[in-house]
Structure formats: structure tokens, C-alpha cells
Amino acid sequence: METTGDLPTGKVKIEIESRFEPGVRNGPMDLHIRVNGKAMGQGRVARTTGYALSGNDTFDVGRDSFSPVSPSYYDRAPFAFNGGIEKFTVTYLPTK
């Protein structure tokens, strides 16, 4: 998924909303990305993990130690973020 424009520099608030069909294990998931409240991208993940991660792939914040978001980035490992993360919050929303 690509953003609809350039991402701003400096302090930003990034929100990622993900929604999947309840009861469908490893099914698709719709994603919406907002930066500072502005919609910047959306897409669909064809298959999810079903809440189980493999032994070599984990839930990382600030870097991805194993797998890229796209095969196009594979040679750039370990995909580290070179900025600072002031706060990280996960909020579970009610299903629609």
C-alpha cells in the first residue's frame, strides 16, 4: 500500500485502523492510514495471521526484524525507523 501523498516530517500522529471479518480465521483485513487526522492510504491485506505469529516473525514497533511489508523492500533489512517514537497506543474498536 502506498500513501496518497508525501508524509510530513517532524512530530506526527499516525493512526492505522484495521478491520477484519469476525470469525474468519486468516481472512482478509481492510486497512486505513491517517496522518495528523488526514486520510493518507487504504488497502486490503489478502491474508492475516489469525492472531498467531511464527517463531521468526513478531509484532515489532520502530523496526521490522524479519519480513518487509513488500518483497520490493527485502534487501533493506532490518527496516529500522531512524526517528523517535514518543508514544505508542493500541485501541481495540468495537466491530461493525
DSSP file (Angstrom, degrees, kcal/mol; ACC not computed):
  #  RESIDUE AA STRUCTURE BP1 BP2  ACC     N-H-->O    O-->H-N    N-H-->O    O-->H-N    TCO  KAPPA ALPHA  PHI   PSI    X-CA   Y-CA   Z-CA
    1    1 A M              0   0    0      0, 0.0     2,-0.3     0, 0.0    42,-0.1   0.000 360.0 360.0 360.0 138.2    0.0    0.0    0.0
    2    2 A E        -     0   0    0     40,-0.2    40,-0.4     1,-0.0     2,-0.1  -0.851 360.0-110.2-115.6 153.9    1.3    3.5   -0.8
    3    3 A T        -     0   0    0     -2,-0.3    38,-0.2    38,-0.1    37,-0.1  -0.396  22.2-123.4 -77.7 161.3    0.3    6.8    0.7
    4    4 A T  S    S-     0   0    0     36,-2.8     2,-0.3    -2,-0.1    37,-0.1   0.488  88.6  -1.4 -83.4  -3.3   -1.7    9.3   -1.4
    5    5 A G  S    S-     0   0    0     35,-0.3     2,-0.1     0, 0.0    -2,-0.1  -0.946  98.4 -53.6-166.1-178.2    1.0   12.0   -0.8
    6    6 A D        -     0   0    0     -2,-0.3    -2,-0.1     1,-0.1     0, 0.0  -0.459  54.7-119.3 -71.0 141.5    4.3   12.7    0.9
    7    7 A L        -     0   0    0     -2,-0.1    -1,-0.1     1,-0.1     2,-0.0  -0.609  32.3-112.6 -78.5 140.9    4.4   12.1    4.6
    8    8 A P        -     0   0    0      0, 0.0     2,-0.2     0, 0.0    -1,-0.1  -0.311  25.6-128.6 -71.4 157.1    5.1   15.1    6.7
    9    9 A T        +     0   0    0      2,-0.1     2,-0.1    -2,-0.0     0, 0.0  -0.561  68.0  32.9 -96.9 168.9    8.4   15.5    8.7
   10   10 A G  S    S-     0   0    0     -2,-0.2     2,-0.4     2,-0.1     0, 0.0  -0.423 112.0  -4.3  84.7-161.8    8.6   16.3   12.3
   11   11 A K  S    S+     0   0    0     -2,-0.1     2,-0.3     2,-0.0    -2,-0.1  -0.526  76.2 165.4 -72.3 122.4    6.2   15.3   15.0
   12   12 A V        -     0   0    0     -2,-0.4     2,-0.6    -4,-0.1    -2,-0.1  -0.926  36.0-131.3-134.9 159.3    3.2   13.5   13.5
   13   13 A K        -     0   0    0     -2,-0.3    23,-3.4     2,-0.0     2,-0.5  -0.968  24.2-166.0-111.9 119.6    0.3   11.3   14.7
   14   14 A I  E     -A   35   0A   0     -2,-0.6     2,-0.4    21,-0.2    21,-0.2  -0.921   3.8-172.0-109.1 126.8   -0.1    8.1   12.7
   15   15 A E  E     -A   34   0A   0     19,-3.1    19,-2.8    -2,-0.5     2,-0.5  -0.970   4.8-170.7-119.3 132.5   -3.3    6.1   13.0
   16   16 A I  E     -A   33   0A   0     -2,-0.4     2,-0.6    17,-0.2    17,-0.2  -0.972   4.9-166.4-123.5 116.0   -3.8    2.7   11.4
   17   17 A E  E     -A   32   0A   0     15,-2.9    15,-2.1    -2,-0.5     2,-0.4  -0.890   7.2-174.2-103.3 125.8   -7.3    1.3   11.5
   18   18 A S  E     -A   31   0A   0     -2,-0.6     2,-0.4    13,-0.2    13,-0.2  -0.971   3.8-178.8-122.5 134.9   -7.6   -2.4   10.7
   19   19 A R  E     +A   30   0A   0     11,-2.5    11,-3.0    -2,-0.4     2,-0.3  -0.998   1.7 177.9-134.7 133.5  -10.9   -4.2   10.3
   20   20 A F  E     -A   29   0A   0     -2,-0.4     9,-0.2     9,-0.2    -2,-0.0  -0.868  41.2 -91.8-128.4 164.4  -11.4   -7.9    9.5
   21   21 A E    >   -     0   0    0      7,-0.7     3,-1.8    -2,-0.3     6,-0.2  -0.660  48.8-118.6 -78.3 117.4  -14.5  -10.1    9.2
   22   22 A P  T 3  S+     0   0    0      0, 0.0     3,-0.1     0, 0.0    -1,-0.1  -0.243  94.6  20.7 -57.3 139.7  -15.2  -11.6   12.6
   23   23 A G  T 3  S+     0   0    0      1,-0.2     2,-0.8     4,-0.0    -2,-0.0   0.419  91.5 113.7  84.5  -1.5  -15.0  -15.4   12.7
   24   24 A V    X   -     0   0    0     -3,-1.8     3,-1.5     4,-0.1     2,-0.2  -0.845  58.8-148.7-106.2  98.7  -12.9  -15.7    9.5
   25   25 A R  T 3  S-     0   0    0     -2,-0.8    24,-0.0     1,-0.3    26,-0.0  -0.455  79.3  -1.2 -69.6 133.1   -9.5  -17.1   10.6
   26   26 A N  T 3  S+     0   0    0     -2,-0.2    -1,-0.3     1,-0.1    22,-0.2   0.693 102.4 143.3  61.1  21.7   -6.6  -15.9    8.4
   27   27 A G    <   -     0   0    0     -3,-1.5    21,-1.0    20,-0.2    23,-0.2  -0.090  55.5 -68.7 -80.8-175.7   -9.1  -14.0    6.3
   28   28 A P        -     0   0    0      0, 0.0    -7,-0.7     0, 0.0     2,-0.4  -0.243  42.5-155.0 -73.5 163.1   -8.6  -10.6    4.7
   29   29 A M  E     -AB  20  45A   0     16,-2.2    16,-3.4    -9,-0.2     2,-0.4  -0.998   9.1-138.4-141.5 135.5   -8.3   -7.3    6.5
   30   30 A D  E     -AB  19  44A   0    -11,-3.0   -11,-2.5    -2,-0.4     2,-0.4  -0.798  21.7-160.8 -93.8 135.6   -9.0   -3.7    5.4
   31   31 A L  E     -AB  18  43A   0     12,-2.9    12,-2.0    -2,-0.4     2,-0.4  -0.924  11.6-172.8-119.4 142.3   -6.5   -1.0    6.5
   32   32 A H  E     -AB  17  42A   0    -15,-2.1   -15,-2.9    -2,-0.4     2,-0.5  -0.998   9.7-159.6-131.4 128.8   -6.9    2.8    6.6
   33   33 A I  E     -AB  16  41A   0      8,-3.2     7,-3.2    -2,-0.4     8,-1.2  -0.934   9.2-177.8-113.7 128.9   -4.0    5.0    7.4
   34   34 A R  E     -AB  15  39A   0    -19,-2.8   -19,-3.1    -2,-0.5     2,-0.5  -0.977   9.8-162.5-123.8 139.2   -4.3    8.6    8.7
   35   35 A V  E >  S-AB  14  38A   0      3,-2.6     3,-1.9    -2,-0.4   -21,-0.2  -0.984  82.1 -15.0-122.5 120.3   -1.5   11.0    9.4
   36   36 A N  T 3  S-     0   0    0    -23,-3.4    -1,-0.1    -2,-0.5   -22,-0.1   0.858 131.1 -53.9  53.0  38.0   -2.4   14.0   11.6
   37   37 A G  T 3  S+     0   0    0    -24,-0.4     2,-0.5     1,-0.2    -1,-0.3   0.336 113.8 118.7  84.0  -6.7   -6.1   13.2   11.0
   38   38 A K  E <  S-B   35   0A   0     -3,-1.9    -3,-2.6     1,-0.0    -1,-0.2  -0.807  71.2-116.0 -98.4 129.9   -5.8   13.2    7.2
   39   39 A A  E     +B   34   0A   0     -2,-0.5    -5,-0.3    -5,-0.2     3,-0.1  -0.452  41.1 166.8 -62.0 125.4   -6.5   10.0    5.2
   40   40 A M  E     -     0   0A   0     -7,-3.2   -36,-2.8     1,-0.4   -35,-0.3   0.487  56.2 -11.4-121.9  -8.9   -3.2    9.0    3.5
   41   41 A G  E     -B   33   0A   0     -8,-1.2    -8,-3.2   -38,-0.2    -1,-0.4  -0.914  47.8-169.1 177.4 156.1   -3.9    5.5    2.3
   42   42 A Q  E     +B   32   0A   0    -40,-0.4     2,-0.3    -2,-0.3   -10,-0.2  -0.985  19.1 143.6-153.6 155.7   -6.1    2.5    2.3
   43   43 A G  E     -B   31   0A   0    -12,-2.0   -12,-2.9    -2,-0.3     2,-0.4  -0.970  39.8 -99.0-173.2-175.7   -5.8   -1.1    1.2
   44   44 A R  E     -B   30   0A   0     -2,-0.3     2,-0.6   -14,-0.2   -14,-0.2  -0.990  17.3-146.0-130.2 128.2   -6.6   -4.7    1.8
   45   45 A V  E     -B   29   0A   0    -16,-3.4   -16,-2.2    -2,-0.4     3,-0.1  -0.834  14.6-149.2 -89.0 123.6   -4.4   -7.4    3.2
   46   46 A A  S    S+     0   0    0     -2,-0.6     2,-0.3   -18,-0.2    -1,-0.1   0.819  76.5  16.5 -67.1 -31.6   -5.3  -10.6    1.5
   47   47 A R        -     0   0    0    -19,-0.1   -20,-0.2   -18,-0.1    -1,-0.2  -0.996  66.8-158.1-147.1 135.8   -4.5  -12.9    4.4
   48   48 A T        -     0   0    0    -21,-1.0   -19,-0.0    -2,-0.3   -28,-0.0  -0.558  30.9-111.2-107.1 174.6   -3.9  -12.3    8.2
   49   49 A T    >   -     0   0    0     -2,-0.2     3,-0.8   -24,-0.0   -24,-0.1   0.580  40.3-124.3 -84.0 -10.1   -2.1  -14.3   10.8
   50   50 A G  T 3   -     0   0    0      1,-0.2     3,-0.1   -23,-0.2   -25,-0.1   0.847  68.4 -62.4  67.8  32.0   -5.1  -15.4   12.7
   51   51 A Y  T 3  S+     0   0    0      1,-0.2     2,-0.5   -26,-0.0    -1,-0.2   0.587 116.1 106.5  68.9  13.6   -3.6  -13.9   15.9
   52   52 A A    <   -     0   0    0     -3,-0.8     2,-0.3     0, 0.0    -1,-0.2  -0.987  52.7-160.2-124.8 127.6   -0.7  -16.3   15.8
   53   53 A L        -     0   0    0     -2,-0.5     5,-0.1    -3,-0.1     6,-0.0  -0.789  22.6-114.3-104.0 148.5    2.8  -15.2   14.9
   54   54 A S    >   -     0   0    0     -2,-0.3     3,-0.9     1,-0.1    -1,-0.1  -0.231  33.4-101.8 -73.1 169.9    5.5  -17.5   13.7
   55   55 A G  T 3  S+     0   0    0      1,-0.2    -1,-0.1     3,-0.0     3,-0.1   0.691 121.4  40.6 -66.8 -19.1    8.7  -18.1   15.7
   56   56 A N  T 3  S+     0   0    0      1,-0.1     2,-0.4     2,-0.0    -1,-0.2   0.363 107.9  64.5-112.4   4.5   10.7  -15.8   13.5
   57   57 A D    <   +     0   0    0     -3,-0.9     2,-0.2     9,-0.1    -1,-0.1  -0.992  64.2 171.6-130.6 127.0    8.2  -13.0   12.9
   58   58 A T        -     0   0    0     -2,-0.4     2,-1.0    -5,-0.1     8,-0.1  -0.689  45.0 -87.7-127.4 175.7    7.0  -10.8   15.7
   59   59 A F        -     0   0    0     -2,-0.2     2,-0.3     5,-0.1     5,-0.1  -0.785  56.8-176.7 -86.3 100.6    5.0   -7.7   16.5
   60   60 A D        -     0   0    0     -2,-1.0     2,-0.4     2,-0.0     4,-0.1  -0.746  19.2-160.6-105.1 148.3    7.7   -5.0   16.1
   61   61 A V  S    S+     0   0    0     -2,-0.3    24,-0.1     1,-0.1     3,-0.1  -0.996  79.8   8.2-126.6 124.9    7.4   -1.3   16.7
   62   62 A G  S    S+     0   0    0     -2,-0.4    19,-3.1    18,-0.1     2,-0.3   0.248 131.8  28.3  91.9 -13.5   10.0    1.0   15.2
   63   63 A R        -     0   0    0     17,-0.3     2,-0.6    19,-0.0    17,-0.2  -0.955  68.7-132.7-165.6 157.8   11.7   -1.7   13.1
   64   64 A D        -     0   0    0     14,-1.1    -5,-0.1    15,-0.5    16,-0.0  -0.956  16.3-167.4-119.9 111.5   10.8   -5.0   11.5
   65   65 A S  S    S+     0   0    0     -2,-0.6    -1,-0.1    12,-0.1    14,-0.1   0.654  76.2  10.1 -74.2 -16.6   13.3   -7.6   12.3
   66   66 A F  S    S+     0   0    0      1,-0.3    -9,-0.1    -8,-0.1    11,-0.1   0.701 113.1  37.3-129.1 -64.7   12.3  -10.2    9.8
   67   67 A S        -     0   0    0     11,-0.1    -1,-0.3    12,-0.0     2,-0.1  -0.818  61.6-135.0-112.0 138.2    9.8   -9.5    6.9
   68   68 A P        -     0   0    0      0, 0.0     6,-0.1     0, 0.0    -3,-0.0  -0.338  25.7-117.2 -76.9 164.5    9.3   -6.4    4.8
   69   69 A V  S    S+     0   0    0      1,-0.2    -2,-0.0    -2,-0.1     3,-0.0   0.693 102.8  17.6 -72.6 -18.0    5.8   -5.0    4.0
   70   70 A S  S >  S-     0   0    0      1,-0.0     3,-2.1   -69,-0.0     4,-0.2  -0.989  77.8-119.7-150.0 145.4    6.6   -5.8    0.4
   71   71 A P  G >  S+     0   0    0      0, 0.0     3,-1.3     0, 0.0     4,-0.3   0.746 109.3  74.3 -57.0 -21.4    9.1   -8.0   -1.4
   72   72 A S  G 3  S+     0   0    0      1,-0.3     3,-0.2     2,-0.1    -3,-0.0   0.726  98.7  44.9 -63.0 -21.8   10.4   -4.8   -3.0
   73   73 A Y  G X  S+     0   0    0     -3,-2.1     3,-2.3     1,-0.1    -1,-0.3   0.340  78.0 109.5-103.7   4.7   12.0   -3.8    0.3
   74   74 A Y  G X  S+     0   0    0     -3,-1.3     3,-1.1     1,-0.3    -1,-0.1   0.838  75.4  54.5 -54.2 -39.6   13.6   -7.2    1.1
   75   75 A D  G 3  S+     0   0    0     -4,-0.3    -1,-0.3     1,-0.2    -2,-0.1   0.463  96.3  69.1 -76.7   0.3   17.2   -6.0    0.5
   76   76 A R  G X  S+     0   0    0     -3,-2.3     3,-1.4     2,-0.0    -1,-0.2   0.297  84.2 176.8-100.0   9.0   16.7   -3.1    3.0
   77   77 A A  T <   +     0   0    0     -3,-1.1   -12,-0.1     1,-0.3   -11,-0.0  -0.156  54.2  40.2 -51.6 145.9   16.5   -5.3    6.2
   78   78 A P  T 3  S-     0   0    0      0, 0.0   -14,-1.1     0, 0.0    -1,-0.3  -0.889  82.0-149.3 -94.8  21.0   16.3   -4.8    9.2
   79   79 A F    <   -     0   0    0     -3,-1.4   -15,-0.5   -16,-0.2     2,-0.2   0.880  26.6-177.9  57.3  44.5   13.9   -2.0    8.2
   80   80 A A        -     0   0    0    -17,-0.2     2,-0.5   -15,-0.1   -17,-0.3  -0.529  26.7-129.3 -79.8 141.6   14.7    0.2   11.2
   81   81 A F        -     0   0    0    -19,-3.1    -1,-0.0    -2,-0.2   -20,-0.0  -0.780  14.1-157.8 -85.6 128.4   13.0    3.6   11.8
   82   82 A N        +     0   0    0     -2,-0.5    -1,-0.1     2,-0.1     2,-0.1   0.311  66.3  71.7 -96.3  10.5   15.6    6.3   12.4
   83   83 A G  S    S-     0   0    0    -21,-0.1     2,-0.4     1,-0.0    -2,-0.1  -0.117  87.7 -88.8-101.9-156.3   13.4    8.7   14.2
   84   84 A G        -     0   0    0     -2,-0.1     2,-0.6     0, 0.0    -2,-0.1  -0.932  20.3-146.3-121.1 146.2   11.9    8.7   17.7
   85   85 A I        +     0   0    0     -2,-0.4     3,-0.1     1,-0.2   -24,-0.0  -0.941  15.3 179.8-112.1 110.6    8.6    7.2   18.9
   86   86 A E        +     0   0    0     -2,-0.6     2,-0.3     1,-0.3    -1,-0.2   0.860  68.8   3.6 -78.0 -37.0    7.2    9.3   21.8
   87   87 A K        -     0   0    0      2,-0.0     2,-0.4     0, 0.0    -1,-0.3  -0.996  55.2-166.2-153.4 143.3    4.1    7.2   22.4
   88   88 A F        +     0   0    0     -2,-0.3     2,-0.4    -3,-0.1    -3,-0.0  -0.985  15.2 177.7-134.4 122.7    2.5    4.0   21.0
   89   89 A T        -     0   0    0     -2,-0.4     2,-0.5     2,-0.0    -2,-0.0  -0.983  15.7-160.5-130.2 136.2   -1.1    3.2   21.8
   90   90 A V        -     0   0    0     -2,-0.4     2,-0.5     2,-0.0    -2,-0.0  -0.975  13.5-174.4-113.5 126.7   -3.2    0.2   20.7
   91   91 A T        -     0   0    0     -2,-0.5     2,-0.6     2,-0.0    -2,-0.0  -0.984  16.8-144.2-124.0 126.7   -7.0    0.7   20.9
   92   92 A Y        -     0   0    0     -2,-0.5    -2,-0.0     0, 0.0     0, 0.0  -0.803  19.2-157.1 -90.6 122.1   -9.5   -2.0   20.2
   93   93 A L        -     0   0    0     -2,-0.6     3,-0.1     1,-0.1     2,-0.0  -0.661  26.0 -98.4 -96.0 152.4  -12.6   -0.7   18.5
   94   94 A P        -     0   0    0      0, 0.0    -1,-0.1     0, 0.0     2,-0.1  -0.383  45.6-104.2 -65.7 148.7  -16.0   -2.4   18.5
   95   95 A T              0   0    0      1,-0.1   -74,-0.1    -2,-0.0   -76,-0.0  -0.406 360.0 360.0 -71.7 150.8  -16.8   -4.5   15.4
   96   96 A K              0   0    0     -2,-0.1    -1,-0.1    -3,-0.1   -77,-0.0   0.431 360.0 360.0 -93.6 360.0  -19.2   -3.0   12.9
